Amino acid sequence: MPYEVEHTTARSRFFPRDEEDPYVVRARERDGVVYLLVNANLKKSESVTRMLQGGEVQE
């Protein structure tokens, strides 16, 4: 089955992108072609990780 891939970019100051670990945001089929919208996974920054573990965050 033919397919097309479109990349989108998430923007966050708290979560850096992991370009080596993409995921499919949306898949749709039209007229025998599958269209995939793909984005890079977001990783927790060190400050977010510390905050989630109950540590203090320094600016």
Order of alpha helices (4+ residues) and beta strands (2+ residues): beta-beta-beta-alpha
